Amino acid sequence: MSRTLIASLAGIGGFIAYVVVVLLLADHVRNLHWTLEFLFFAAAGMLWVWPAKWLITWVVRGDGAA
């Protein structure tokens, strides 16, 4: 199985899991002060970038090795 296919499946599955977790946590955050709510959604909107970056880097690094 190629790294691209593995990364695609892991990325899609991971993103869906991430969205579910963020939505479950958002139910609890919605009752807090608006600044905490803002910080939560700002962080949740950016935190997915680092795992995605790692996954893309892993695919690109392995591209020339095969």
Secondary structure as GFF3:
##gff-version 3
##sequence-region A 1 66
A	DSSP	alpha_helix	3	29	.	.	.	ID=ss1
A	DSSP	alpha_helix	34	47	.	.	.	ID=ss2
A	DSSP	alpha_helix	49	63	.	.	.	ID=ss3
###
